[in-house]
Amino acid sequence: MAYGRLNEPVHWDINVSSRQKLTQASRDFIVELVSEEARKAISSHGFILHDAIESTHYCRLLVEATRPALAELLRMMRDNLPHRITVAQLGSP
């Protein structure tokens, strides 16, 4: 996998966390928001939601996306979610 290429799909670990407990409705909204973005962007930017792991204080999303698709996803998430969002590239050297 080429880590420096802009349009090369890369695996990402996105963690949406909260100090307070996330309700089931909040966790469902987060996953639905990302899922809808994946549905819209899959053909144009190469974006796939692989898995969503939910807990009472976080929602962890495992995605495969190009850098432009990830940037758009993060912008959309930060515009719509009041929670802390962290991102890590999986498999990076």
N, C-alpha and C positions, 0 to 999 in steps of 0.2 A: 504494500500500500504506500502510495506517495503522500507524505505528510505535508509537503509544502505546496502542493497544487491546489489552486482555487476551486476548480470544478471536479475534483476527485472526491467521491463519497468517502466519508470518514465516520467511524463509530463514536458516538458521544454519550456521555452520562450526564443527564440534566436532573438536578435535584431541586425541588420546590419545597421549602421548609417553612415552618411557622413555630413561634414560641408557644402559641396556644394550640389546642387540639384542632385538627382539621375535621370538619364534619364529613360524613360520607358524601353529602351533596357537594361540598367544596372539592373533594378529591375527584368525584365524578366529573365536575365542571372542568378541572384541570386536564384530565385525560381527554375529555370530549373536545376541548379547545385545541389541544395538540393533534388529536386525531383528525379534526376537520382541516387544520392547516396542512397536515400530511396529505390528505385527500386532494386538496387544491394544488399542492406544489409537486406532487409525485412525478408528473410528466415533464414539467418545465425545469425543475431544480434538482430532482433526484432526492427525495426525502421519504424515509420509511420509518414508521414507529414500530419498533420490534417488541417492546414490552413496557408495561407500567407496573411498578411495585409500590403498593400503597401501605401506609402506616398511619398512626394517629397524628403524628407531627410532620410527616413528609410524604411526598409523592415523587418517586424516582422513575425517570423515563429513559429508556435505552433506545436511541435513535441512530439511524444512518443517514447522513446528510452531507451535502456539499457545504462549503463555508458560506456562500451567499444564502442558501436555504436556512442554515442555522442562524445567521444574522437576522433574517426576516422573522423566524420563529421566536427568537429571543426578544426582538422589538415588540412583537405582538403580545408575548407573555407579559413583558414588563408594563405594557400599556393597559393590560386587563387584569393583572393579578397583584394584590398587595403584599405577597409573600416574598421571602428571600429566594433568589434563583442563583444557583451555582452550576458551572459547566466544567466538565473535564473530558479531554480527549482520551478515549480508550486505546490502549496499544501503542501509545506514543513513546518514542525512545527516551 
